[in-house]
Amino acid sequence: MAVVFKAQDNIRLDEQNTSEELKHNQFFNQLFAKEFERLEKQGHTYLDYTGGGLYGASQLEKHFALLKQNTFGNPHSTNPTSQYATALVEGARKAVIEYFEAYDYYCIFTQNASSAIKIIGESYPFGSNGQLLLLVDNHNSINGLRSYCSNRGGTYEYVALQEDLTVDATQLRAQLSQVNDTNQRLFTFPAQSNVSGVKHDLQWVLQAQQQGWDVLLDAAAFVPTSPLNLSTIQPDFVSLSFYKMFGYPTGVGCLLVKKSKFHKLIKPWFAGGTVRIASVRANYHFLENNHERFEDGTVDYLSLPAIKIGLDFINQIGIERINSRVTSLSDYLYRELQKIRHITGEPVVQVYGPTNRKEVGGTLAMNFYDARGERYHFQTIEHEANKRSISIRSGCFCNPGIDETQHNIYTAELEDYFVSHRESSHQEIVEQLGHTRGAVRVSVGIATRKQDLDFFLDFVHSFKNKTQ
């Protein structure tokens, strides 16, 4: 069943709507009609912005015109086509630095946020006394850093989550104060959870640095809808992915490295483009002394010009305006979900995370329950949503810490399971431990309209008073 959209939708998120709010809504209605009309034509209700942002039509038009009208050559040369490509790549780099006000940082282009994080894992000088501190609320690309730390003899520790999936600030401060006699200490956390949408306190950056920690901020889920000013909040390293911000291109991410910490990263190998000079007969090489040190091989020079186009697109709209829009939509969705109940009075969905949504982004994780209080399998919900052309996401979202917390799975039973198995699957661990895993994730973004949320709410209503 496909939903039919109207081109104009003067939404009312509250009973008392001001003229300013109406102007705000009209702006996004016009933006949708101009940039995202394909969603309406194809009958899509897209609610997976944490999985991937959507590009505006004008972004493609500008990028394709650039490719069609010009000839680009591989950078690292002085020939004309190479110089033109180099100029556009450096223009994209300059746009990133200006957008985040990251004037004290090197901008290193990577394949994605995971590749950016891998650079830190490979290059951060963990040693026998090295320390790594992580949140339980981390994407697996961050969790993987523990392998680099422990393989070099260091230790890692997690900061637990409270029941509402936030962090106890007192507990965090206590763990930050537990330091070894070393300066190889790395604290990493997401600015925004990719599952619950909780925005973690960016003031932790300075608090950790004052205790002697270097800080890696995972900004991938945060920057699509929230401003990040790196002239005021200054983590040592920042990872992000551009398709999360503006949909196109995929396959390009970024690592921002504070210039004062650049030489702390020890690159374990060299490749084309990363060295000033290397010898075969003599076992020596000299690495580049800037961002190129970590940009192995040839950068994606045909895609990188689209980064500036995408950032210009966001700037024309205004990230504060996007933030306000997403906050309003997600608040509306959260409130309306609380109202949907079975005849017994029990809720149809349980939304995970804090009830105070002030510091929560446009992401909601939830599970569905039937009239007897039995949980639906997340795959069932996604399958039913697919029938209505609603794009949501389900599973564990590469964030096992959140999943284990919200389903009360404890360390001892997990350790027993992993010790007794050489390999496993989602279904096997569920059957063995007797715990349901996973959830449904709904996320709003730049092209979301109230009618999209109402269509999803109608979908939720369809489960009222039903049993499996």
N, C-alpha and C positions, 0 to 999 in steps of 0.2 A: 504494500500500500504506500503510495507516494504522497507526500504532502504538497499542496499547492500554495505558493507564497504570493503575497501582494507586493508590488514594487515599493509602496510606501506603507510604513507601519509606525504611526506616531505612538510609541509605547508609553504606557503609564506604569511605572514600577511601584509607585506609591499612590494612595488615594488623593493626596494633595500634591499635585504636580505643578511646579513653578514654570514660568515662561522660560527661564534659563534652561531648565531640564528639557522642555519641549524643543528648544533650539539645539540642545545637545543631541537629542534623539533624532531630530531632522537631519543633522549633520551626518550621523552614522547611517541613516536610511539612504541618503544620497550617495554616500561612499559605497554602500552595498550595491546600489543600482549601477554605479559606474565601474567598480572594480571586481565585484564578486557575483555578478549576475548569473554566472554559470551554475552556482549552487541552486538557484531557483529553477533554472531551465531543466536541470537534471533531477530535481526533486530530492536533493540531499539535505539532511539535517546534520550538520557537522559539529560534533561536540568532543573533539579529540585534539584540542590545541596544545595540550602538554605533550602529546605524541608528535605533533608536527604542526607548525604554523601554516597559514594559507597565504599565497602570493596574490597581489593585486594584478589585474590585467595590464596596467600601465608599466609595471616592472618588466614584464616579458617584452612588451613592445619596445621599450627603451634599450633593453639588452640585445634583443635580436637585431634591432636597427644598427646598433654599434658593431655587431659581428658581421652583418651583411654589407655594411658600407666601408669596412676597413680590412686591412690584412695585418695579422699579428704573427710574430715569430717568437721562438723560444727566447726568454730573457737570458741574461748573462752573456750578451754580445753587444757590439756597437753598431751592428747593421741596422738599417732604418726600421724594419718590421720588429726587430728585437727591442729597439729603443722605445717604440710606441707601446709595446706590450709592457715593458718595464715601467714606463710612466703611469700606465693605468693600474698596474699592481701596486705601485707605491702610492698612487692616489687612493686606492682602497684602504691601504694601511693607514694613511693619514686620516681618512674618514673615520676609521675605527677609533683611533686615538682621540680625535676631536669629539666624537660622540660620547665616549665615556670619560672625557677630560683626563685621559691617561697619559699626560705629558711626561710623567716620570717612569714610563714603562716602555719596554720593547713589545711590539706586536708580532707574534710568531703565528703564521698561518699554518693550520693543520687540517687533517681530513675531517675531523669532528671533535667534539668535546672529549671523547674517550682518548683520542690520540694526543690531545693536549695534556690530559692527566698522565698518560703513559710517559711523556717526556719527563715529568716530575718524578715518576717512579724510577725510571732508568737513571736519572741524573742527580737526584737529591742524595747527598753523601751520608746516607744511613751507615752506621758502623756498629761495633759491638755494644756501644752505649746509646745508640740511636733510639729515639722515641717517636712513636706515631700515635696521635690521639684522633679518634673519629667519632662521629655520632652514629648511634644505631640507625638513625634516619639518613641513610646514604645510598646513592645509586651504586650498583655493583662496579662501575668503572672506578669509583673511589674506593670501595671495599678492596679492590684488587691491589691497592698500594701496600696492604699489609704483607703481601708476598714479597715485595721488594725489600721491605724493612726486615722481616724475619729471616729472609735468606742471607742477609748480611749480618745477622747476629743481633739485630735490634729487637725491641719489644713494641707491641701495640696494645692499645686499650680502647674500649668503647665507652662513650657517655650514654647512659640509658635514657629511655623516654618515659615520661609520665603516662598515665592512662589516657590522657587527652592528646597524646602524641606531640606534646611540647617538651622542652628540656627544663629541668630544674636548674635555675641559674646558680643556686648555692652549690649544688653538686658539681656543676661544670667548673666553677671557680676552684673548688677543692681539687679536682683532677688536674687542672692547669697548674696548680701549685706544686704538684708532685713531680719534681724534675730531677733528672740525673745530673751528674757532673759532666755535661756535654753541651755543645751548642748546636747539635744536630737533632733538633726537635721540630716536628711538623704537626700542626693542628689543621684539620680540614673539616669543612662543613658546607652544606648546601645553603645558599641564601634563601631558597624556597624549596620545600619538599616536593619531589615529583609525584608523590602519592597523595598526601593529605592537603597539600597547598599551604601548609604552615610556613610563615615567613620567620626564619630564625634571626635573632638579633644581630645586626651587623656591628654593633658595639663590641661583640666578642672579639673582633679582629684586633682592636687596640688592646683589650684586656689580655689577650694571649701574647701579643708582642711585648707587652710590659713584663710578662713572666719569662721572656726569652724564647718564645716559640715563633717559628716561621709559620705563615698562614696561607693555605691554599683555599680559595673560595670557589666553590662550584656554583656558577651563576647561570647555568643553562636553563633552568626552569623559572628563574627570576626575571631576567632582562626582557623577555618578550612583552611583559605588561607592567614593569616597574622601572623607574629610573635608577641608574647606578652611577654615581659620581665618584670617580677614583681620585679626585683631588682632595676629597674629604674623608672617605673610607679607603684605606690604602693597604689591602692585603698584599702579601709578597707575590702571590701568583693567583691568576684568575683564569678559569676555563669556561668556554661557552661555545655554542653552536649556532650558526646564523639561520639555518632553516627553521629553528625553533622561534626565531624572532619574526621573520617575514617570508617564510615558506620556500624561497628560491634564492640561490641554488642550494641543493643538497650536496653533501660531501665536502663542505668547507666549514672548519671551525677555527678556533683561535685560542692561543695561550698568551696572556699578558703577564710579563715578568718585570717586576720592579727592577729598575736599572741597578740599584744598590745591591741586589741579590743575584744579579745575572751570573757573576763569576762563582757563586756558590754551587751552581749546577755544573756537574762534571760529566760532560758528554762521553759515553762509553765507547763510541766508535765515530767514524767519519764517513761521509758519502759525498757524491757529487753535489756541488753547490755549497757545501758546508765548510770547505777548507780554502784557505788562501793559497796554500802550496802543500804538496805532498810528494814524497820520494818513494820509489820502489827499491832502489839499490841501497839507500840509507833509510833506516827505520825511523823516519821523522815525518811530522806533518804539523802545520800551523792552522788552527781553526779560524774561521771568520770571527770577528769580535763584535757582532751585533746579532740581530734576529736571524740572519742567514745561517748561523751556526746550527740551528735546530730545524731548518727547513730542508729536509733531506731531498735531494734530487730536484726535479723541476716542479715548481708550484703549478697549481691549476690556473694558468694565466688567462684562459678564456672565460672561466667562471668568476674569477676574483673581481672584475669590474662590476659585476652584478651586486657585490656587497655594498658599494657606495650607492648604487641605485636603490637598494633595499633600505639603507639607513636614511637616505633622502626621503623615501616614502614614509618612514616612521616619523621623521622630523616634520614633514608637512602636516601630518595629522596631529602630532604632539604626544609624547609618551605619557605625560600627566593626564591628558584627555583620555588616552587608552586605558590608563590605570583606573581612572574614575568610572569609565564605562564598564570595565570588567568587574570592578568592585560592586557596582550597582546591580549588574546582572547576576552575579554569583550570590549576592545577598538575597535577591528575589527568589532564586532557585532554592536556596537553603530553607528559607521561610516556608515556601509552598510545599516542599517535600515533607516538612514536619506535620503538615495538616492532613496528609494522606494516610488514612488509618482503616483497618478492617473494622467490621461491625463489632468486634470484641473490644475495640479501642486500642489494640496493639498497632504499632506503625508498620507500614508496608516496607519501608526502607530504614536502615540504620546508617546514618552518615558518621564516618569516623573523624575524630579530631575535636578541637575545642568548640564549645557552644558559643563562646564569644568570638565572632568572626572578624574582629578588627584587624588582626595581623594574619589573615589568611588570604591567599590569592584566589585565582579563578578555577581552582581544582577541587573537586569533591570526590572522595572515595566512599563507597557505600556497598551494602549488601541488601538483597531483597529477601523478604520472609512471607511465607504463605499464611493463611488464616489460622493454622494450627501452631504458628510460631516456628516452623521448620524453614531453614535457610535454603534458598534456591542456589544451585551451582552457578557460579558466575558465567560459565559457558552457555548455560540455558538462557540467561538474560541477554547476553550478546547476540546469541542466535535469534532470539525474538526481535531484538532491536534491528538486526540486519534486515528482517522481513519488511520493516517500515522505512528502510533506507536511513536509519539513524546510525551515525558513526560514533560509537563510544569505544572504550577499551576495557579489557578485563584480564585478570591474572594477578601476578605479584609485582609487575612493573619494574623488574630488575632491582627491587628494593626489599630484600629478605628481612631486614631488621624491622621495618614497619609491619610486614606480614606476621612475623613471629610475635611481635608485641600485641597486635590487635586480636590475635587468635590464641594468646596465652600459651605459647609453646616455649618450654623452658630448656635451659642449657644442657642439663644432664641427659634428657631424653634425646636431644639432638646429637649430642656427642656419642651416645650409645649407638644411635642409628648410623652415623657416618663411619664410626670405627668398624662396624659389622658389614659395611657395604663397600664394594669397589666402584660401583656406579649405580645410578638410580634414575627415576623419573618422577614427575609431579604426582602422578596417580599412585605410584608405589609408596612414596613417603606419606601421602595422605592416609592410605590404607594401613600402613604399619604403625603410624603414630596416633591414628584415630582422631586427628584434628582436621577440620575443614580449612583449606587455605584459599587465599586469593580474595579479590573484590572486584567491583565494577567502578571504573573511573570515568567521570564526566568533567570536561573542562571547557571553559568558554574563552572567547578571544575576540579579535578585532572585527570579525564579520558576523558575530553572533547577534541575533535579534530576539526580542521577547517572544515572538511567535515560535522561534526554534525551541525555546525553553518550554513554552506551553505545549508544544507538540510532544516533547519528551515527558512532561508531566501527565499528559493524557495517556502515554504509554505506561507510566507508573500506575496510574489509576486503573489500568486494565487488569492489574494483579489483585485488586481489592477483593476480599472475601473468597478468593480462590484457594484451592489446595492442590498439591502436586499429585 
